[in-house]
Amino acid sequence: MTFQDIFKSSFLENIGSVNILDMELALVLAFGLGMFIFFVYKKTFSGVMYSSTFGVTLVALTMITTVVILAVTSNVVLSLGMVGALSIVRFRTAIKEPLDIAFLFCSIAVGIVLAAGMIPLAVFGSVLIGVMLLLMVNRKTYRNPYMLVIHCENYESERAALDFVKKEVLRSALKGKTVQKDRIELNLEVRMKEENTDFINVLSEMQGVKDAVLVSYNGAYMG
């Protein structure tokens, strides 16, 4: 056994299995495309509470996926071990917005495609998907559903409020009604004719109407 054999290590031999230039190029592109996905997410967000950490997660997920796939493609044995290791990982974080799932899968897909060397597919795919999301999600906001909550004193004021709302909005649907001794609560899903909420001021001043609240929501009603 020679002096060189003593310090010979298969771990050290794997250092050059991935080209440094390829690594740097893939990670830089992953960061850039991850930031683009973050930008699209920020511009298309329509939920109640915006989370900047989720946007950062999209960038990090793109880069992490790129690193993992680069390692997997350089070593067949490592790829088998990686599949077994990742199969035991469980994530418990709940996804509140359905569109967030699309952004997560987009980040993962971009990382995989980049690490596989398909740079044009990753770039053009990200751009086309981003433009599609910007056009489809950021359409006219007054067409989006709103939740209107009205508190009335009696049956007469309830009927008057409902008739007034039907005249002022494009479409309305009663989603819930709570009746107490001196209080009636109405929950309606409305779609406005135009981006003007002045009718809420008039509604709140009607006789028998205690208050009216208009809230934007994503259309998922939990009854």
VOVO-888276 format. One record per residue (C-alpha): x negated, y negated, z negated; residue in one letter. Coordinates in nm, 4 decimals. Layout:
! residues N
<rec X="X" Y="Y" Z="Z" type="A"/>
...
***
This chain:
! residues 223
<rec X="0.0000" Y="0.0000" Z="0.0000" type="M"/>
<rec X="-0.1451" Y="-0.3357" Z="0.1059" type="T"/>
<rec X="-0.1090" Y="-0.6754" Z="-0.0608" type="F"/>
<rec X="0.1349" Y="-0.7744" Z="0.2142" type="Q"/>
<rec X="0.3564" Y="-0.4723" Z="0.1443" type="D"/>
<rec X="0.3911" Y="-0.5710" Z="-0.2211" type="I"/>
<rec X="0.5466" Y="-0.9079" Z="-0.1323" type="F"/>
<rec X="0.7438" Y="-0.7766" Z="0.1624" type="K"/>
<rec X="1.1158" Y="-0.8332" Z="0.1052" type="S"/>
<rec X="1.4176" Y="-0.7727" Z="0.3242" type="S"/>
<rec X="1.5752" Y="-1.0771" Z="0.1608" type="F"/>
<rec X="1.2946" Y="-1.3009" Z="0.2877" type="L"/>
<rec X="1.3134" Y="-1.1408" Z="0.6306" type="E"/>
<rec X="1.6726" Y="-1.2663" Z="0.6661" type="N"/>
<rec X="1.5639" Y="-1.6295" Z="0.6385" type="I"/>
<rec X="1.5099" Y="-1.6583" Z="1.0120" type="G"/>
<rec X="1.8220" Y="-1.4650" Z="1.1118" type="S"/>
<rec X="2.0080" Y="-1.7913" Z="1.1751" type="V"/>
<rec X="1.8466" Y="-2.0604" Z="1.3862" type="N"/>
<rec X="1.8002" Y="-2.3885" Z="1.1936" type="I"/>
<rec X="1.9061" Y="-2.6022" Z="1.4906" type="L"/>
<rec X="2.2226" Y="-2.3962" Z="1.5408" type="D"/>
<rec X="2.2993" Y="-2.4290" Z="1.1710" type="M"/>
<rec X="2.2605" Y="-2.8056" Z="1.1690" type="E"/>
<rec X="2.4602" Y="-2.8542" Z="1.4887" type="L"/>
<rec X="2.7451" Y="-2.6311" Z="1.3683" type="A"/>
<rec X="2.7690" Y="-2.8019" Z="1.0276" type="L"/>
<rec X="2.7578" Y="-3.1530" Z="1.1749" type="V"/>
<rec X="3.0327" Y="-3.0660" Z="1.4229" type="L"/>
<rec X="3.2316" Y="-2.8970" Z="1.1455" type="A"/>
<rec X="3.2081" Y="-3.2127" Z="0.9355" type="F"/>
<rec X="3.3158" Y="-3.4320" Z="1.2272" type="G"/>
<rec X="3.6113" Y="-3.2143" Z="1.3245" type="L"/>
<rec X="3.7043" Y="-3.1751" Z="0.9577" type="G"/>
<rec X="3.7161" Y="-3.5535" Z="0.9237" type="M"/>
<rec X="3.9345" Y="-3.5694" Z="1.2351" type="F"/>
<rec X="4.1757" Y="-3.3174" Z="1.0816" type="I"/>
<rec X="4.1704" Y="-3.5250" Z="0.7609" type="F"/>
<rec X="4.2554" Y="-3.8375" Z="0.9640" type="F"/>
<rec X="4.5481" Y="-3.6641" Z="1.1352" type="V"/>
<rec X="4.6725" Y="-3.5327" Z="0.7987" type="Y"/>
<rec X="4.6591" Y="-3.8831" Z="0.6498" type="K"/>
<rec X="4.8470" Y="-4.0370" Z="0.9436" type="K"/>
<rec X="5.1155" Y="-3.7672" Z="0.9581" type="T"/>
<rec X="5.1769" Y="-3.7243" Z="0.5832" type="F"/>
<rec X="5.5462" Y="-3.7662" Z="0.5065" type="S"/>
<rec X="5.5748" Y="-3.6198" Z="0.1567" type="G"/>
<rec X="5.6421" Y="-3.8000" Z="-0.1698" type="V"/>
<rec X="5.2974" Y="-3.7900" Z="-0.3350" type="M"/>
<rec X="4.9882" Y="-3.8214" Z="-0.1157" type="Y"/>
<rec X="4.6891" Y="-3.6174" Z="-0.2364" type="S"/>
<rec X="4.3473" Y="-3.7346" Z="-0.1166" type="S"/>
<rec X="4.1875" Y="-3.4212" Z="-0.2634" type="T"/>
<rec X="4.3801" Y="-3.2060" Z="-0.0159" type="F"/>
<rec X="4.2288" Y="-3.4069" Z="0.2694" type="G"/>
<rec X="3.8805" Y="-3.3538" Z="0.1277" type="V"/>
<rec X="3.9646" Y="-2.9840" Z="0.0979" type="T"/>
<rec X="4.0359" Y="-2.9720" Z="0.4717" type="L"/>
<rec X="3.6871" Y="-3.1076" Z="0.5494" type="V"/>
<rec X="3.5190" Y="-2.8747" Z="0.3010" type="A"/>
<rec X="3.7188" Y="-2.5738" Z="0.4249" type="L"/>
<rec X="3.6069" Y="-2.6363" Z="0.7829" type="T"/>
<rec X="3.2409" Y="-2.6480" Z="0.6801" type="M"/>
<rec X="3.2656" Y="-2.3510" Z="0.4416" type="I"/>
<rec X="3.4310" Y="-2.1357" Z="0.7084" type="T"/>
<rec X="3.1544" Y="-2.2311" Z="0.9525" type="T"/>
<rec X="2.8852" Y="-2.1264" Z="0.7023" type="V"/>
<rec X="3.0577" Y="-1.7932" Z="0.6317" type="V"/>
<rec X="3.1062" Y="-1.7050" Z="0.9991" type="I"/>
<rec X="2.7459" Y="-1.8008" Z="1.0809" type="L"/>
<rec X="2.6284" Y="-1.5584" Z="0.8138" type="A"/>
<rec X="2.8663" Y="-1.2849" Z="0.9286" type="V"/>
<rec X="2.7687" Y="-1.3089" Z="1.2959" type="T"/>
<rec X="2.3990" Y="-1.2820" Z="1.2116" type="S"/>
<rec X="2.4251" Y="-0.9564" Z="1.0156" type="N"/>
<rec X="2.6644" Y="-0.6662" Z="1.0739" type="V"/>
<rec X="2.6074" Y="-0.5182" Z="0.7266" type="V"/>
<rec X="2.6754" Y="-0.8566" Z="0.5675" type="L"/>
<rec X="2.9996" Y="-0.8895" Z="0.7631" type="S"/>
<rec X="3.1317" Y="-0.5652" Z="0.6140" type="L"/>
<rec X="3.0392" Y="-0.6759" Z="0.2637" type="G"/>
<rec X="3.1958" Y="-1.0194" Z="0.3205" type="M"/>
<rec X="3.5266" Y="-0.8617" Z="0.4234" type="V"/>
<rec X="3.5327" Y="-0.6574" Z="0.1037" type="G"/>
<rec X="3.4380" Y="-0.9544" Z="-0.1137" type="A"/>
<rec X="3.6955" Y="-1.1926" Z="0.0342" type="L"/>
<rec X="3.9724" Y="-0.9310" Z="0.0169" type="S"/>
<rec X="3.9762" Y="-0.9552" Z="-0.3641" type="I"/>
<rec X="4.0088" Y="-1.3350" Z="-0.3682" type="V"/>
<rec X="4.3528" Y="-1.4631" Z="-0.4648" type="R"/>
<rec X="4.4685" Y="-1.8249" Z="-0.4457" type="F"/>
<rec X="4.7489" Y="-1.9387" Z="-0.6769" type="R"/>
<rec X="4.7889" Y="-2.3007" Z="-0.5614" type="T"/>
<rec X="5.1403" Y="-2.3592" Z="-0.4288" type="A"/>
<rec X="5.1816" Y="-2.5263" Z="-0.0899" type="I"/>
<rec X="5.4541" Y="-2.7889" Z="-0.1325" type="K"/>
<rec X="5.4717" Y="-2.9152" Z="0.2260" type="E"/>
<rec X="5.5188" Y="-2.6644" Z="0.5124" type="P"/>
<rec X="5.3028" Y="-2.8793" Z="0.7408" type="L"/>
<rec X="5.0091" Y="-2.8425" Z="0.5000" type="D"/>
<rec X="4.9839" Y="-2.4755" Z="0.5999" type="I"/>
<rec X="4.9211" Y="-2.5796" Z="0.9600" type="A"/>
<rec X="4.6350" Y="-2.8079" Z="0.8530" type="F"/>
<rec X="4.4775" Y="-2.5333" Z="0.6413" type="L"/>
<rec X="4.4891" Y="-2.2829" Z="0.9273" type="F"/>
<rec X="4.3574" Y="-2.5491" Z="1.1654" type="C"/>
<rec X="4.0539" Y="-2.6115" Z="0.9429" type="S"/>
<rec X="3.9828" Y="-2.2393" Z="0.9147" type="I"/>
<rec X="4.0277" Y="-2.1804" Z="1.2887" type="A"/>
<rec X="3.7979" Y="-2.4702" Z="1.3811" type="V"/>
<rec X="3.5288" Y="-2.3379" Z="1.1467" type="G"/>
<rec X="3.5512" Y="-1.9891" Z="1.2971" type="I"/>
<rec X="3.5441" Y="-2.1113" Z="1.6580" type="V"/>
<rec X="3.2505" Y="-2.3453" Z="1.5909" type="L"/>
<rec X="3.0434" Y="-2.0748" Z="1.4237" type="A"/>
<rec X="3.1162" Y="-1.8443" Z="1.7173" type="A"/>
<rec X="2.9524" Y="-2.0992" Z="1.9490" type="G"/>
<rec X="3.2712" Y="-2.2002" Z="2.1324" type="M"/>
<rec X="3.2143" Y="-2.5730" Z="2.0839" type="I"/>
<rec X="3.4326" Y="-2.7004" Z="2.3750" type="P"/>
<rec X="3.7263" Y="-2.4885" Z="2.2519" type="L"/>
<rec X="3.6855" Y="-2.6228" Z="1.8972" type="A"/>
<rec X="3.6627" Y="-2.9861" Z="2.0079" type="V"/>
<rec X="3.9385" Y="-2.9906" Z="2.2694" type="F"/>
<rec X="4.1615" Y="-2.7667" Z="2.0611" type="G"/>
<rec X="4.1319" Y="-2.9959" Z="1.7600" type="S"/>
<rec X="4.1992" Y="-3.3065" Z="1.9693" type="V"/>
<rec X="4.5045" Y="-3.1596" Z="2.1435" type="L"/>
<rec X="4.6535" Y="-3.0259" Z="1.8196" type="I"/>
<rec X="4.5865" Y="-3.3580" Z="1.6459" type="G"/>
<rec X="4.7510" Y="-3.5599" Z="1.9236" type="V"/>
<rec X="5.0501" Y="-3.3239" Z="1.9228" type="M"/>
<rec X="5.0946" Y="-3.3674" Z="1.5473" type="L"/>
<rec X="5.0609" Y="-3.7453" Z="1.5700" type="L"/>
<rec X="5.3250" Y="-3.7662" Z="1.8424" type="L"/>
<rec X="5.5747" Y="-3.5226" Z="1.6901" type="M"/>
<rec X="5.5495" Y="-3.6134" Z="1.3224" type="V"/>
<rec X="5.5168" Y="-3.9924" Z="1.3593" type="N"/>
<rec X="5.8363" Y="-4.0428" Z="1.5547" type="R"/>
<rec X="6.1012" Y="-4.2987" Z="1.4624" type="K"/>
<rec X="6.1264" Y="-4.2994" Z="1.0862" type="T"/>
<rec X="6.4900" Y="-4.4078" Z="1.0647" type="Y"/>
<rec X="6.5874" Y="-4.0794" Z="1.2330" type="R"/>
<rec X="6.4344" Y="-3.8880" Z="0.9446" type="N"/>
<rec X="6.6730" Y="-3.7743" Z="0.6702" type="P"/>
<rec X="6.7254" Y="-3.9741" Z="0.3529" type="Y"/>
<rec X="6.8882" Y="-3.8720" Z="0.0284" type="M"/>
<rec X="7.1505" Y="-4.1203" Z="-0.0911" type="L"/>
<rec X="7.2625" Y="-4.0993" Z="-0.4544" type="V"/>
<rec X="7.5762" Y="-4.2940" Z="-0.5511" type="I"/>
<rec X="7.7302" Y="-4.3289" Z="-0.8973" type="H"/>
<rec X="8.0992" Y="-4.4194" Z="-0.8966" type="C"/>
<rec X="8.3522" Y="-4.4871" Z="-1.1714" type="E"/>
<rec X="8.6602" Y="-4.3134" Z="-1.0290" type="N"/>
<rec X="8.8115" Y="-4.1355" Z="-0.7303" type="Y"/>
<rec X="8.9150" Y="-4.4566" Z="-0.5522" type="E"/>
<rec X="8.5651" Y="-4.6013" Z="-0.5626" type="S"/>
<rec X="8.4274" Y="-4.2648" Z="-0.4459" type="E"/>
<rec X="8.6466" Y="-4.2629" Z="-0.1365" type="R"/>
<rec X="8.5663" Y="-4.6262" Z="-0.0602" type="A"/>
<rec X="8.1926" Y="-4.5619" Z="-0.0916" type="A"/>
<rec X="8.2054" Y="-4.2549" Z="0.1343" type="L"/>
<rec X="8.4051" Y="-4.4398" Z="0.4005" type="D"/>
<rec X="8.1615" Y="-4.7315" Z="0.3910" type="F"/>
<rec X="7.8578" Y="-4.5034" Z="0.4233" type="V"/>
<rec X="8.0084" Y="-4.3198" Z="0.7225" type="K"/>
<rec X="8.0488" Y="-4.6507" Z="0.9052" type="K"/>
<rec X="7.6961" Y="-4.7718" Z="0.8299" type="E"/>
<rec X="7.4895" Y="-4.4596" Z="0.9055" type="V"/>
<rec X="7.4491" Y="-4.2387" Z="1.2069" type="L"/>
<rec X="7.5316" Y="-3.9190" Z="1.0203" type="R"/>
<rec X="7.6105" Y="-3.8253" Z="0.6610" type="S"/>
<rec X="7.6621" Y="-3.4929" Z="0.4823" type="A"/>
<rec X="7.7661" Y="-3.4381" Z="0.1218" type="L"/>
<rec X="7.5063" Y="-3.2162" Z="-0.0494" type="K"/>
<rec X="7.6180" Y="-3.2341" Z="-0.4111" type="G"/>
<rec X="7.8807" Y="-3.3805" Z="-0.6411" type="K"/>
<rec X="7.8780" Y="-3.4086" Z="-1.0207" type="T"/>
<rec X="8.1899" Y="-3.5230" Z="-1.2063" type="V"/>
<rec X="8.1971" Y="-3.6455" Z="-1.5664" type="Q"/>
<rec X="8.4626" Y="-3.8290" Z="-1.7660" type="K"/>
<rec X="8.3755" Y="-4.1802" Z="-1.6467" type="D"/>
<rec X="8.1095" Y="-4.1050" Z="-1.3879" type="R"/>
<rec X="8.0950" Y="-3.9418" Z="-1.0447" type="I"/>
<rec X="7.7592" Y="-3.8700" Z="-0.8857" type="E"/>
<rec X="7.7396" Y="-3.8104" Z="-0.5096" type="L"/>
<rec X="7.4330" Y="-3.6739" Z="-0.3285" type="N"/>
<rec X="7.4413" Y="-3.7308" Z="0.0465" type="L"/>
<rec X="7.1969" Y="-3.6617" Z="0.3251" type="E"/>
<rec X="7.2091" Y="-3.9533" Z="0.5676" type="V"/>
<rec X="7.0402" Y="-4.0453" Z="0.8941" type="R"/>
<rec X="7.0408" Y="-4.4175" Z="0.9590" type="M"/>
<rec X="7.1267" Y="-4.5916" Z="1.2849" type="K"/>
<rec X="6.8268" Y="-4.8202" Z="1.2594" type="E"/>
<rec X="6.5454" Y="-4.9062" Z="1.0220" type="E"/>
<rec X="6.7574" Y="-5.1316" Z="0.8040" type="N"/>
<rec X="6.8582" Y="-5.0575" Z="0.4438" type="T"/>
<rec X="7.0624" Y="-5.3734" Z="0.3752" type="D"/>
<rec X="7.3817" Y="-5.1690" Z="0.3561" type="F"/>
<rec X="7.2575" Y="-5.0232" Z="0.0263" type="I"/>
<rec X="7.2773" Y="-5.3718" Z="-0.1271" type="N"/>
<rec X="7.6352" Y="-5.4103" Z="-0.0108" type="V"/>
<rec X="7.7222" Y="-5.0606" Z="-0.1300" type="L"/>
<rec X="7.5869" Y="-5.1223" Z="-0.4804" type="S"/>
<rec X="7.8037" Y="-5.4369" Z="-0.5122" type="E"/>
<rec X="8.1284" Y="-5.2613" Z="-0.4200" type="M"/>
<rec X="8.3926" Y="-5.2413" Z="-0.6890" type="Q"/>
<rec X="8.3649" Y="-4.9196" Z="-0.8884" type="G"/>
<rec X="8.0128" Y="-4.8381" Z="-0.7652" type="V"/>
<rec X="7.7634" Y="-4.8494" Z="-1.0528" type="K"/>
<rec X="7.4465" Y="-4.8012" Z="-0.8478" type="D"/>
<rec X="7.3101" Y="-4.6563" Z="-0.5234" type="A"/>
<rec X="6.9658" Y="-4.5062" Z="-0.4619" type="V"/>
<rec X="6.8146" Y="-4.4261" Z="-0.1213" type="L"/>
<rec X="6.5155" Y="-4.1886" Z="-0.1171" type="V"/>
<rec X="6.3216" Y="-4.0510" Z="0.1790" type="S"/>
<rec X="6.2628" Y="-3.6764" Z="0.1730" type="Y"/>
<rec X="6.1410" Y="-3.3998" Z="0.4036" type="N"/>
<rec X="6.4795" Y="-3.2452" Z="0.4762" type="G"/>
<rec X="6.4403" Y="-2.9431" Z="0.2423" type="A"/>
<rec X="6.7392" Y="-2.9575" Z="0.0090" type="Y"/>
<rec X="6.7466" Y="-2.7389" Z="-0.2970" type="M"/>
<rec X="7.1032" Y="-2.6768" Z="-0.4042" type="G"/>
***
